[in-house]
Amino acid sequence: MSRRLDIALPDEQATRQLGEDLALAIGPGDCLALHGDLGAGKSTLARALIRAVADDPDLEVPSPTFTLVQSYPLRIAIGHFDLYRIGDPDELVELGLDEALAEGAVLIEWPQRAGDHLSPDAVAIRLEQEGDGRRATIVGPDEALDRIARSLEIRAFLDACGRPGAERRFLLGDASVRAYETIHGDGDAVELLMNAPRRELGPVIRDGKRYAEIARVAEDIGPFIALDLFLAGRGFRVPAILAQDQPRGLALIEYLGDQGLIDAAGRPVAERWEAAVDCLLALHRQTIPATIPNPGTDDHVIPPFDQDAMTIEVELFLEWYLPFRLSRVATPEERSRFETGWRHLIGLAQAAEQGLLLRDFHSPNILWQAGVEGIGRIGMIDFQDAMIGPVAYDLASLVQDARVTIAEDFAERLVRRYETARRAEDPAFDTDAFRQALAIMQAQRATKLLGLFVRLRDRDGKSGYIRHLPRIETYMRTALRHEVLRPLQPCYTEAGITLDES
């Protein structure tokens, strides 16, 4: 099905702004067919879109009138076609239209000359004069129009927040439905836009529940707002919330910079990782209520990292990673041994010390605040899925970072820093019990990630995560050396993760 959007463009700047908004909505495989008479603004729109994707307002974007096509190897590869001078639609084969669509997005001026070569899923954008300005009419399939409508909704939100005409630039998307933009206003001011629409929960898979419900994954932006305010009130460095629209899943938040825990070569900076350990120590001193306020809506109940949540996560290994490595599904015997072993380990984890776990306390979600002392040096930006569970989990996430290789001797140093501080505060702190819980949480997290990263590639088309598998496999070998995991070792060796006995 297709539907239609109508947008008034009162001046040239509004046309350029529409190009910028479209740049935040398009993706690989999209074809935008730009219709309109000479001077209608097609090239203005295309130029603004390409410059926004490039994040370069001065990028040279010549008209492809004579070259017929211009290619831009950007964050999303862009092919800009002008078909005004082609004599036959079959020339598009030589111009590489199919290849351009396979590699990225395509903008086509004078698309009516494409004949049958125009994609049936193309988004038609017609620009027409209207008074002293223009009107854009956008028609296309629902999926593409949903993305464009969402981008326009974000623009309306920014206007309502007192940021009319703000420059928007893509920052990143993550493994969930969230995406982030930098918002640039007057001068050097930069803010962050969190785009977190309510999650589509997917099919029911067990006991009348969907995966996200069982795994306790946040369904909307509410938990982020509540936890942000809670953590800020306890002295932790989290983004200030500048504006929010929880029903629409939008928040304008403080930008904490782009300086993380690694150096220019991608290596961990010891001082920053140690500060992150100290931040966890401060977090684990907190008494955490079961319910925290969320202004303007219902209070947020912090969910438990319970048997069901831990189990559904490790099962990703059987469902996705094992077929990826062995080209077959798990046998009933393999599944039974895996499930029995993890049932025992999860029981031990639930008996360990409990507290607030942020769930993804690792380098992509930690921003270094230079020139600040204490726990304020650690800026935290991803905690909406926080739960009550074993306090060892976040330390496991930190010392076995999914995206940065942490040498085992450095990881050991960080764990000892944590243990030394805990023993100084409480001589009864049980190091052996903590190490056991840490090994279980390292193994549980690595097992989940091995399956999750394969699922992101095979189900969701997010292929970039698969490159992290060798690192996670190495972490898994380290965790398996703990004696508590011995009964589960065959489940991993059979999947090709050979044990490291060093």
ROSELO-555771 format. One record per residue (C-alpha): residue in one letter; x, y, z. Coordinates in steps of 0.25 Angstrom, whole numbers, plus 2048, in hexadecimal, padded with zeros to 3 digits. Example, Ala and Ser with C-alpha at 12.3 -4.5 7.8 and 13.67 -1.06 7.14 Angstrom:
A8317EE81F S8377FC81D 
END
This chain:
M800800800 S80480E7FE R80081B804 R80282A803 L80983680A D807844807 I81184F80B A81185E809 L81E864806 P81D873807 D82B876803 E8398707FE Q83D86D80C A83186580F T83585C802 R84385B807 Q83D857815 L83484C80F G841846808 E847846816 D83B83F81C L83B835811 A84A832813 L84682D821 A83B82481C I84281D810 G849810810 P850806806 G8478027FB D83E80E7FB C83B8157EE L8368237EE A8308287E1 L8308377E0 H82583C7D7 G82384B7D4 D8258557C8 L83285C7C6 G8358657D2 A82C85E7DB G83785B7E5 K83B84D7E2 S8498507E2 T8488597EE L84184D7F6 A84B8437F1 R85784B7F4 A85384E803 L85083F805 I85E83B800 R865845808 A85D841815 V861833813 A86F837811 D86E84081D D87584B814 P86E857811 D87885C807 L87984E7FF E87A8517F1 V86D84A7EB P86D84D7DC S86184B7D3 P86283E7CC T85B8447C0 F8678417B7 T86E8357BE L86082F7C0 V8648297CE Q86C82D7D9 S8708237E4 Y8738277F3 P87A81C7FC L874822809 R86E81C816 I86381780C A8688167FE I8608207F5 G85F81F7E6 H85982C7E0 F85382A7D2 D84E8347C8 L84782E7BD Y84383A7B5 R84D8377AA I84C8287A9 G84682379B D8418157A0 P83D8107AE D8478047AB E85280D7AD L85080C7BC V8567FE7BB E8638047B7 L86280F7C1 G8628057CC L8548087D2 D8527FA7D8 E8607FA7DD A85E8087E4 L8518027EB A8597F67F0 E8637FF7F6 G85B80A7FC A8508147F8 V84D81B7EB L8488287E7 I84282A7D9 E83E8377D3 W8358357C7 P8318277CB Q8268277C0 R8318247B6 A8358177BE G82980F7B8 D8288017BE H8368027C4 L83080B7D0 S82E8037DC P8208007E0 D8238037EE A8298117EA V82481D7F3 A81F8277E9 I8228367EE R81B8407E5 L81F84F7E7 E8158597E2 Q8148687E3 E80A86E7ED G80987D7EE D8178827F2 G81B8747F6 R81A8667F3 R81285A7F7 A81884C7F8 T80F8407F6 I8158327FB V80F8257F7 G8158187FA P81480A801 D81080A80F E81D806815 A82581180E L81A81B811 D81A817820 R82981B821 I827828819 A81B82C822 R82382882E S82E83282A L82483D828 E81E83A835 I82C83C83B R82D849834 A81F84E83A F82484A848 L831852846 D82985E842 A82085C84E C82C85C857 G831869852 R83B864848 P83586883B G83E86782F A84885E837 E85285682F R850847831 R85B83D82F F85B82E831 L86382983C L86181B83E G85780F83F D858804848 A8547F5849 S8467F984D V83C803846 R84280F84C A84A819844 Y851826847 E853833840 T85C83F844 I85484C844 H85C859840 G856866843 D85D874844 G86B874846 D87286884B A867862853 V864854851 E85984B857 L85583D855 L847838850 M84382A855 N83A82484B A834818852 P82681484D R81E80A855 R8247FC852 E81D7F2849 L81D7E6853 G81C7DB848 P8157CE849 V8117C6855 I81C7BC858 R8197B6866 D80F7B7871 G8077C1869 K8137CB869 R81C7D185E Y82B7D085F A82C7DF863 E8227DD86F I82A7D0874 A8387D7872 R8337E3879 V8367ED86E A8317FB86F E8257FC866 D82580C865 I82D81886A G826819878 P83181087F F83C819879 I83682587F A83381F88C L84181988E D848826889 L84182E893 F84482489E L85382289B A85483189A G84E8338A7 R8588298AD G8648318A7 F86782989B R86A83088E V85F82E884 P859837879 A85084287E I843841877 L84084E870 A83284A86A Q82A83D868 D81E837862 Q81C82A868 P810825860 R817828853 G824822858 L82D82F857 A836836860 L84084185E I84B83F868 E85984586C Y865841863 L87083B86B G87A83C860 D881831858 Q88D82E861 G88C81F865 L89581586D I89E812861 D8AA81A85B A8AB81E84C A8B0810849 G8A480984F R8AC80485B P8A6805869 V8AB811872 A8AE80A87F E8AA817888 R89D818881 W899809883 E89E80A892 A895816893 A88980E88E V88C803898 D88B80E8A3 C87E81289D L87980489F L87E8048AD A8768118B0 L86980B8A9 H86A7FE8B1 R86A8068BE Q85C80B8BB T84F8068C1 I8478048B5 P8378058B6 A82F7FC8AE T8278078A8 I82C8158A4 P82482189F N822825891 P81C833891 G810835888 T80D826887 D80D81988F D818816898 H82380C893 V8247FF899 I8327FA898 P8317EB893 P8397E0898 F8437D8890 D83C7CC893 Q83D7BD88F D8347BF883 A83C7CC87E M84A7C5880 T8457B8879 I83E7BF86D E84B7C686A V8557BA86B E84B7B2862 L84F7BC857 F85C7B3856 L8547A7853 E84B7AE849 W8557B6841 Y8637B4844 L8647A5844 P85D7A4836 F8667AF831 R8737A7836 L86E799833 S86479A828 R85A792830 V85079483C A85378F84A T84F78084D P84677D858 E851778860 E85978585E R84E78E861 S84A78686E R859786873 F85A795870 E84D799877 T850790883 G85D796885 W8587A4883 R84D7A288D H85779F898 L8607AA895 I8547B4894 G8507AF8A2 L85E7B28A7 A85E7C08A1 Q8507C38A7 A8567C08B5 A8627C98B3 E8627D88B7 Q8577E08B0 G8567EE8AC L8547F88A1 L85A7F3894 L85A7FC888 R85B7F087E D8647F7874 F86F7FD87C H87A7FD871 S882806869 P87880B85E N86F81086A I879817872 L87E82586F W88A82A876 Q88883887C A89683E87C G89A848887 V88F842891 E89283B89E G88C82F8A4 I88182789E G87D833896 R88882F88D I880824887 G87482887F M86981D87D I86081E871 D859810870 F85280A87C Q843809878 D8447FA879 A8497FB887 M8457F0891 I8477EA89F G8507DF89E P85E7DA8A1 V8687E58A3 A8737DE89D Y86B7DF88F D8707EE88C L87E7EB890 A87E7DF887 S8797E887C L8847F287E V8907E887F Q88B7E0873 D8877EB86A A87F7E785E R8867F1854 V8947F385A T89E7E885D I8A17E886C A8AE7E086F E8AC7D687A D8B77DC883 F8B07E9882 A8A27E3885 E8A87DC891 R8AE7EA896 L8A07F0895 V8997E589C R8A47E68A7 R8A27F58A8 Y8937F28AB E8957E78B5 T8A07EF8BC A8967FB8BE R88B7F28C2 R8937EB8CD A8987F88D2 E88A7FC8D4 D8857EE8D9 P88F7E48DE A8857DA8DD F8847DB8CE D8857CD8C8 T88F7CE8BD D88D7BF8B9 A87E7C18B8 F87F7CE8B0 R8897C78A6 Q87F7BC8A4 A8747C58A1 L87D7CD898 A8817C1890 I8727BD88E M86E7CB88A Q87A7CB880 A8757BE87A Q8677C287A R86A7CF873 A8737C9869 T86A7BE866 K85F7C8863 L8677D185B L86C7C6852 G85E7C284E L8597D184E F8647D5844 V8607CA83B R8527CD83C L8547DC839 R85B7D882C D8527CD827 R8447D282C D8467E182D G8507E4822 K85A7EB82B S8677E4826 G8717EC82E Y8707E583B I8757D8836 R8837DD835 H8837DD845 L8817CE846 P8907CA847 R8917D3853 I8857CE85A E8897BF857 T8977C385E Y88F7C986A M8877BC86A R8937B386B T8987BC877 A88B7BA87F L88A7AB87C R8977A9884 H8907AC891 E88C79E898 V87E7A2899 L87C7A288A R883794888 P87678D886 L87279687A Q880795873 P87C78A869 C870793865 Y87A79D860 T88579485B E87B78D852 A87779B84C G88679D848 I88A7A5854 T89679D859 L89B79F867 D8A77A886B E8AD7A1877 S8B87AB879 
END
